[in-house]
Amino acid sequence: MRWGKLFDDLEGQLEQELEAEDVDLRAEEERLRLGRLGLRDRLLALQRSGAGDGSVALLVAGTRLAVRPVSIGKDWLSGDVIDGSARRAQCVVPLTSIGGVLLDREQIRASLVALPEEDGSRLSARLGLAFVLRDLCRRRRAVELVTASGTIAGTIDRVGRDHLDLAQHSLDAARRESAVTHYRVLPFTELQYLRLV
């Protein structure tokens, strides 16, 4: 009878140790997963969750920019600007210009959820900022570029590997040679975000 009790105790201790080891292993795997998360991954998880009203407050160029993300590319985010105005504006924000993201408790949890591995079928995940800017150039869309030195308006004429050419003109005038005040070559590193008008 004593041997049976001893073996039961040993079996219980072994089960507890195995369970504790399993809990520790799962915790370590979660720490490793979180350590591999990038800002893009967190924003993508947040967008897919639809937490809250779907909007995110970004700190860009020293100001708060409320955006409802629509697409998230390799190194950019596009979405609808939420500024309370009747005018519906869209923006493109390079991920490198994001100085912070303000989230509530629900959004923090949603941003940490593991996403299924992307199979490469999502085209936007492979497209870089230059591709998006080339598309805007091709469409001849009037834009406002927010840079470290201020806001400039006009139409993108050309897009290089790491810069763009902007024909500066008033937003209420079409891009005509007579309306262009001057041209600016802007490195992507200076671009804080772009607003479509």
C-alpha positions as CSV (number, residue, x, y, z in Angstrom):
1,M,0.0,0.0,0.0
2,R,2.8,2.4,0.8
3,W,4.5,1.6,-2.6
4,G,1.3,2.4,-4.4
5,K,1.1,5.8,-2.7
6,L,4.7,6.6,-3.4
7,F,4.3,5.8,-7.1
8,D,1.1,7.9,-7.3
9,D,3.0,10.8,-5.7
10,L,5.9,10.4,-8.1
11,E,3.5,10.2,-11.1
12,G,1.8,13.3,-9.9
13,Q,5.0,15.2,-9.6
14,L,6.2,14.0,-13.0
15,E,2.9,15.2,-14.6
16,Q,3.3,18.6,-12.9
17,E,6.8,19.0,-14.1
18,L,5.9,18.0,-17.6
19,E,3.0,20.5,-17.6
20,A,5.2,23.3,-16.2
21,E,7.8,22.5,-18.9
22,D,5.1,22.7,-21.6
23,V,3.9,26.0,-20.2
24,D,7.5,27.4,-20.2
25,L,8.0,26.1,-23.8
26,R,4.8,27.8,-25.0
27,A,5.8,31.0,-23.2
28,E,9.2,31.0,-24.9
29,E,7.7,30.3,-28.3
30,E,5.4,33.3,-27.8
31,R,8.3,35.5,-26.8
32,L,10.2,34.5,-29.9
33,R,7.1,35.1,-32.1
34,L,6.6,38.6,-30.6
35,G,10.3,39.3,-31.0
36,R,10.0,38.7,-34.8
37,L,7.0,41.0,-35.2
38,G,7.5,44.2,-37.3
39,L,5.5,47.4,-37.3
40,R,3.9,46.2,-40.6
41,D,2.8,42.9,-39.1
42,R,1.2,44.7,-36.1
43,L,-0.7,47.2,-38.4
44,L,-1.8,44.4,-40.7
45,A,-3.1,42.4,-37.7
46,L,-4.9,45.5,-36.5
47,Q,-6.4,46.2,-39.9
48,R,-7.6,42.6,-40.3
49,S,-9.2,42.5,-36.9
50,G,-11.3,45.6,-37.4
51,A,-10.8,46.4,-33.7
52,G,-12.6,49.5,-32.5
53,D,-13.9,51.6,-35.4
54,G,-11.0,50.4,-37.6
55,S,-9.1,53.6,-37.3
56,V,-5.5,54.0,-36.1
57,A,-3.9,57.2,-34.7
58,L,-0.4,57.6,-36.2
59,L,2.2,60.0,-35.0
60,V,3.7,61.4,-38.2
61,A,5.7,64.6,-38.7
62,G,5.1,65.6,-35.0
63,T,1.3,65.5,-35.5
64,R,-1.5,63.0,-34.9
65,L,-2.9,61.5,-38.1
66,A,-6.1,59.4,-37.8
67,V,-6.3,56.9,-40.6
68,R,-8.6,54.0,-41.4
69,P,-6.1,51.6,-43.2
70,V,-7.2,50.3,-46.5
71,S,-4.0,48.7,-47.9
72,I,-0.7,47.9,-46.3
73,G,2.2,47.3,-48.7
74,K,5.8,46.3,-48.2
75,D,6.9,49.7,-46.8
76,W,3.8,51.9,-46.8
77,L,0.2,52.2,-45.6
78,S,-2.7,53.8,-47.4
79,G,-6.1,54.7,-46.0
80,D,-8.8,57.1,-45.4
81,V,-8.0,60.2,-43.4
82,I,-10.3,60.8,-40.5
83,D,-10.2,64.5,-39.7
84,G,-13.8,65.4,-39.2
85,S,-14.1,67.4,-42.4
86,A,-16.7,66.9,-45.0
87,R,-13.9,66.4,-47.6
88,R,-13.0,62.8,-47.9
89,A,-9.2,62.5,-48.2
90,Q,-6.9,59.5,-48.6
91,C,-3.3,59.3,-47.7
92,V,-0.2,57.2,-48.3
93,V,2.2,56.9,-45.3
94,P,5.7,55.4,-45.6
95,L,6.2,53.1,-42.6
96,T,9.6,54.7,-41.9
97,S,7.9,58.0,-41.3
98,I,5.7,56.7,-38.5
99,G,6.9,58.1,-35.2
100,G,4.5,56.0,-33.2
101,V,1.0,54.5,-33.1
102,L,-1.5,55.4,-30.4
103,L,-3.7,52.4,-29.6
104,D,-6.3,51.5,-26.9
105,R,-6.3,48.2,-25.0
106,E,-8.5,46.3,-27.5
107,Q,-6.3,47.5,-30.4
108,I,-3.1,46.5,-28.6
109,R,-4.4,42.9,-28.1
110,A,-5.6,42.8,-31.8
111,S,-2.3,43.9,-33.1
112,L,-0.5,41.1,-31.3
113,V,-2.6,38.3,-32.8
114,A,-0.7,35.8,-35.0
115,L,-1.6,36.1,-38.6
116,P,-1.6,33.1,-41.0
117,E,1.6,32.9,-43.1
118,E,1.1,35.0,-46.3
119,D,1.4,32.8,-49.3
120,G,2.7,35.6,-51.5
121,S,-0.7,35.9,-53.2
122,R,-1.4,39.4,-51.7
123,L,0.1,41.7,-54.3
124,S,0.1,44.7,-52.0
125,A,2.5,42.9,-49.6
126,R,5.2,42.9,-52.3
127,L,4.7,46.4,-53.7
128,G,7.0,49.1,-52.5
129,L,6.4,52.9,-52.0
130,A,7.9,53.7,-55.4
131,F,5.3,51.6,-57.2
132,V,2.5,53.4,-55.5
133,L,4.0,56.8,-56.3
134,R,4.4,55.7,-60.0
135,D,0.8,54.8,-60.1
136,L,-0.2,58.3,-58.8
137,C,2.2,59.8,-61.4
138,R,0.5,57.8,-64.2
139,R,-2.9,58.9,-63.1
140,R,-1.8,62.6,-62.8
141,R,-3.4,62.9,-59.4
142,A,-3.0,66.2,-57.5
143,V,-1.3,65.5,-54.2
144,E,-0.1,67.3,-51.0
145,L,3.2,66.1,-49.7
146,V,3.9,66.6,-46.1
147,T,7.6,66.8,-45.5
148,A,9.9,67.8,-42.6
149,S,10.1,71.3,-44.0
150,G,6.4,71.8,-44.7
151,T,3.5,70.9,-47.0
152,I,3.9,71.2,-50.8
153,A,1.2,70.6,-53.4
154,G,1.3,69.6,-57.0
155,T,1.5,66.7,-59.4
156,I,4.1,64.0,-59.4
157,D,5.9,64.1,-62.8
158,R,8.5,61.3,-62.3
159,V,9.4,58.7,-59.8
160,G,12.9,57.3,-59.4
161,R,14.2,54.5,-57.2
162,D,14.5,56.8,-54.1
163,H,13.1,60.1,-55.1
164,L,10.3,61.9,-57.0
165,D,9.9,65.0,-59.1
166,L,6.9,67.2,-58.2
167,A,5.6,69.9,-60.4
168,Q,4.4,72.4,-57.8
169,H,1.1,74.2,-58.5
170,S,-2.1,75.3,-56.8
171,L,-4.4,72.4,-56.0
172,D,-7.3,74.2,-57.5
173,A,-5.5,74.4,-60.9
174,A,-4.9,71.6,-63.3
175,R,-1.3,70.6,-63.9
176,R,-0.5,72.8,-66.9
177,E,2.9,74.2,-67.7
178,S,1.6,77.8,-67.1
179,A,0.3,76.8,-63.6
180,V,3.6,75.2,-62.5
181,T,5.5,77.6,-60.2
182,H,8.6,75.3,-60.0
183,Y,9.7,71.7,-59.8
184,R,11.0,70.0,-56.7
185,V,13.1,66.8,-56.5
186,L,12.2,65.1,-53.2
187,P,14.0,62.1,-51.7
188,F,11.6,59.5,-50.3
189,T,13.4,59.9,-46.9
190,E,12.0,63.5,-46.7
191,L,8.4,62.4,-47.3
192,Q,6.4,62.1,-44.1
193,Y,3.1,61.3,-45.8
194,L,1.1,62.1,-49.0
195,R,-2.5,63.2,-49.1
196,L,-4.6,62.7,-52.2
197,V,-7.0,65.5,-53.0
